[in-house]
Amino acid sequence: MNKIEDIFLKIGSVDRRWIFIVIAVVVIIPLLVPIGLPIRATDTSKSVYDAIEALPKGSNVLLSIEYSPSTKPENHPMTISIMRHLFRNDQKVYITCLWPDGQFMAQDALKQVAEGEFNKKYGEDYVLLGYRPGGEAVVKGIVSNIRKLFSVDAKQTKVDDIPMMDGITNFKDFDFLFSASAGYPGTIEWVQYAADPTGVPMSSGVTSIQVNEVMPYVQSGQMVGVLAGMPGAAEYESLINQKGSATSGMDAQSVAHLVIVLFIVLGNISYFIERKRSRKY
């Protein structure tokens, strides 16, 4: 018994720098080599998947990108997974950006998914309309007359010369909207000024801190589900059977939490053993 207690005492006296090293290792390894811990999708994530899966082939889907590199770990995996799902189902993807950095995020995702994975043709399968300043005024402009707001796309090509823009004049010409959002302007503005007034269904992917703000719109039926932060992104990766950075991130978090709890338990055991021995003497 004393030998076992001695082992726990030694563990309890380990230099904290070793603890930091262990934590770093257990975080880095899952990021480099995903463990693939089981992920069960929540109802809100499943609702987003079901809504997109139910869209007829060739549907017009508006994908709005409103986040910057600061929230890329949460929002970008959502965008990539949604793109994969849409292109896999041969949907027509129209991309707008309410944030300046959103255009760069969209270009990065398109390069990886549309060009690298699916070999989709620009102007026929997808189009990047780009960023326009104005916040909710841009949303209202898309609702009323998208061609007045976007006379050219992000490549400065006239929208009249883009094949997939034929028949697209306003928001009602889209069959679905997905908003990848990190704040204002974003999901809430799309609900208030576009989806709710027109009846066009929409879903969203938001940062964890925004979930409480947008959940009332989901519960009221104004939004079809929501991807909630990195867990939501990982759940969607699981639903489309294609793991990515969100899955790796959740693996790293889960393993790190387990190791931290283990250190806390071992530290407490060491403390009580030491206290018991001090009382004897």
C-alpha positions in Angstrom: 0.0 0.0 0.0 2.8 2.4 0.9 4.4 1.7 -2.5 1.2 2.7 -4.3 0.9 5.8 -2.2 4.5 6.7 -3.0 3.8 6.5 -6.7 0.8 8.9 -6.3 3.0 11.3 -4.3 5.6 11.3 -7.0 3.0 12.0 -9.6 1.6 14.8 -7.5 5.1 16.4 -7.3 5.7 16.3 -11.0 7.1 19.7 -12.4 4.2 21.6 -13.9 6.2 22.1 -17.1 5.9 18.4 -17.8 2.1 18.7 -17.4 2.1 21.5 -20.0 4.2 19.4 -22.4 1.8 16.4 -22.0 -1.2 18.7 -22.7 0.5 20.1 -25.8 1.3 16.7 -27.1 -2.3 15.3 -26.6 -3.7 18.4 -28.4 -1.2 18.4 -31.3 -1.5 14.7 -32.2 -5.3 14.6 -32.8 -4.9 17.7 -35.0 -2.3 16.0 -37.1 -3.8 12.5 -37.0 -7.6 12.6 -36.3 -8.6 9.9 -33.9 -12.2 9.8 -35.2 -14.0 9.8 -31.8 -17.7 9.1 -32.3 -19.8 12.2 -33.0 -23.6 12.1 -32.7 -25.4 14.9 -34.6 -27.8 17.1 -32.7 -31.3 17.7 -34.0 -30.4 21.2 -35.1 -27.5 20.0 -37.2 -29.5 17.1 -38.6 -32.2 19.6 -39.7 -29.7 21.6 -41.7 -28.5 18.4 -43.4 -32.0 17.2 -44.1 -33.1 20.5 -45.6 -30.1 20.6 -48.0 -30.4 16.9 -48.8 -34.1 17.4 -49.7 -33.4 20.1 -52.3 -34.0 19.0 -55.9 -31.0 18.6 -58.2 -30.0 21.9 -59.8 -31.6 24.1 -57.1 -30.3 27.6 -56.7 -28.6 28.0 -53.3 -27.3 31.3 -51.9 -24.3 30.9 -49.7 -23.5 34.0 -47.7 -20.0 34.3 -46.1 -19.8 36.7 -43.2 -16.7 35.9 -41.1 -13.0 36.7 -40.9 -9.8 34.7 -40.1 -10.4 35.3 -36.4 -13.3 32.8 -36.4 -12.0 30.6 -39.2 -11.6 27.5 -36.9 -15.4 27.5 -36.3 -16.9 28.9 -39.4 -14.6 27.7 -42.2 -15.2 24.0 -41.6 -19.0 24.7 -41.9 -18.5 26.5 -45.2 -16.4 23.7 -46.6 -18.8 21.0 -45.5 -21.8 22.8 -46.9 -20.1 23.4 -50.2 -19.2 19.7 -50.4 -22.8 18.7 -49.7 -24.1 21.2 -52.3 -21.7 20.3 -55.0 -22.1 16.6 -54.3 -25.8 17.0 -55.0 -25.2 19.1 -58.1 -26.7 22.3 -56.8 -26.1 25.8 -58.3 -24.1 27.8 -55.7 -24.2 31.6 -55.6 -21.9 33.2 -53.1 -22.1 36.6 -51.5 -20.1 38.2 -48.7 -21.4 40.7 -46.1 -17.9 41.0 -44.7 -14.8 42.2 -46.6 -12.8 39.2 -45.3 -15.6 36.9 -46.3 -14.6 37.1 -49.9 -11.1 35.8 -49.1 -12.6 33.0 -47.0 -15.0 32.1 -49.9 -12.1 32.0 -52.4 -10.1 29.7 -50.1 -13.0 27.3 -49.7 -13.9 27.4 -53.4 -10.3 26.6 -54.3 -10.3 23.6 -52.0 -13.8 22.2 -52.8 -15.1 23.5 -56.1 -11.8 23.4 -58.0 -9.8 20.8 -56.0 -12.4 18.2 -55.1 -15.3 18.5 -57.6 -13.8 20.2 -60.6 -16.8 22.4 -61.0 -17.0 25.1 -63.7 -17.2 28.7 -62.7 -20.2 30.5 -64.1 -22.0 27.2 -64.7 -21.9 25.5 -61.3 -21.0 28.3 -59.0 -20.4 32.0 -59.0 -18.7 34.3 -56.5 -20.6 37.6 -56.5 -18.3 39.0 -53.8 -18.5 41.7 -51.2 -20.6 44.8 -51.2 -20.5 47.3 -48.3 -23.7 48.3 -46.6 -24.7 45.7 -44.1 -28.4 45.0 -44.0 -28.8 47.3 -47.0 -27.0 44.7 -49.1 -29.5 42.0 -47.8 -32.4 44.3 -48.8 -30.8 45.0 -52.1 -30.5 41.2 -52.9 -34.2 40.8 -51.9 -35.4 43.5 -54.2 -33.0 43.5 -57.2 -29.7 41.5 -57.1 -28.6 42.7 -60.5 -28.8 46.3 -59.5 -26.5 45.5 -56.5 -24.2 43.1 -58.4 -23.6 44.3 -61.9 -20.3 42.4 -61.9 -19.0 39.4 -59.9 -15.8 39.2 -57.8 -13.8 38.7 -61.1 -15.3 41.9 -62.6 -17.2 39.8 -65.1 -20.6 41.3 -66.0 -23.4 39.2 -64.4 -25.3 39.3 -67.8 -22.4 37.3 -69.3 -22.5 34.6 -66.6 -24.7 31.6 -67.7 -26.0 30.6 -64.3 -27.2 34.2 -63.6 -30.0 33.8 -66.2 -33.3 34.1 -64.5 -31.8 35.4 -61.2 -33.2 38.8 -60.4 -34.0 38.8 -56.7 -34.0 36.7 -53.5 -37.1 34.8 -54.4 -35.3 33.2 -57.3 -33.2 31.2 -54.8 -34.5 27.9 -53.3 -32.4 28.0 -50.2 -30.0 30.2 -48.2 -27.2 29.2 -45.9 -25.4 31.9 -43.8 -22.0 31.2 -42.4 -21.9 34.0 -39.8 -19.7 35.4 -37.0 -21.8 38.4 -36.1 -23.2 41.6 -37.6 -24.2 41.8 -40.4 -25.1 38.1 -40.7 -27.6 35.5 -39.9 -30.1 37.7 -38.0 -30.2 40.3 -40.8 -30.9 37.5 -43.3 -33.8 36.2 -41.2 -35.3 39.6 -40.6 -34.9 41.2 -44.1 -34.8 38.2 -46.5 -35.9 34.8 -45.4 -38.9 35.7 -43.2 -40.5 38.3 -45.5 -40.1 36.2 -48.6 -40.6 32.7 -47.3 -37.4 31.3 -48.8 -36.0 28.7 -46.3 -32.7 29.3 -44.7 -30.2 27.7 -42.3 -27.1 29.0 -40.7 -23.7 28.2 -39.1 -22.6 30.5 -36.3 -19.9 30.7 -33.7 -20.6 29.2 -30.3 -21.1 32.6 -28.7 -23.9 33.4 -31.1 -26.0 30.3 -30.6 -28.2 31.8 -27.9 -29.0 34.8 -30.2 -30.1 32.8 -33.2 -31.7 29.8 -31.4 -35.1 31.6 -31.0 -35.3 31.9 -34.8 -34.8 28.1 -35.1 -37.4 27.4 -32.4 -39.9 29.7 -34.1 -39.4 28.0 -37.5 -37.9 31.1 -39.1 -34.7 29.1 -39.6 -34.2 25.4 -40.5 -31.7 24.3 -37.9 -28.3 25.7 -37.1 -24.7 24.6 -36.9 -23.5 25.6 -33.5 -19.8 26.4 -33.4 -17.1 23.8 -33.9 -19.2 21.0 -32.5 -21.9 21.8 -35.1 -19.3 21.8 -37.9 -17.9 18.5 -36.7 -21.4 17.0 -36.6 -22.0 18.1 -40.2 -18.7 16.6 -41.3 -20.0 13.4 -39.7 -23.3 13.7 -41.5 -21.7 14.0 -44.9 -19.1 11.3 -44.0 -16.1 13.5 -44.7 -14.1 14.4 -41.7 -12.2 17.7 -41.6 -10.6 20.2 -39.3 -13.6 20.5 -37.1 -13.5 16.8 -36.3 -9.8 17.0 -35.6 -10.5 20.1 -33.4 -13.1 18.2 -31.4 -10.8 15.2 -31.0 -8.1 17.5 -29.6 -10.6 19.2 -27.2 -12.0 15.9 -26.0 -8.6 14.2 -25.4 -7.2 17.4 -23.7 -10.2 17.5 -21.4 -9.8 13.9 -20.4 -6.1 14.4 -19.6 -6.8 17.5 -17.6 -9.5 15.7 -15.6 -7.0 12.8 -15.0 -4.3 15.2 -13.7 -6.9 16.8 -11.4 -7.9 13.4 -10.0 -4.3 12.3 -9.6 -3.4 15.6 -7.9 -6.2 15.3 -5.4 -5.3 11.7 -4.6 -1.7 12.9 -4.0 -2.9 15.7 -1.8 -5.1 13.5 0.4 -2.3 10.9 0.8 0.2 13.6 1.8 -2.3 15.1 4.3 -3.0 11.7 5.8 0.7 11.1 6.3 1.3 14.5 7.8 -1.4 13.8 10.4 0.3 10.6 11.5 3.5 12.5 12.3 
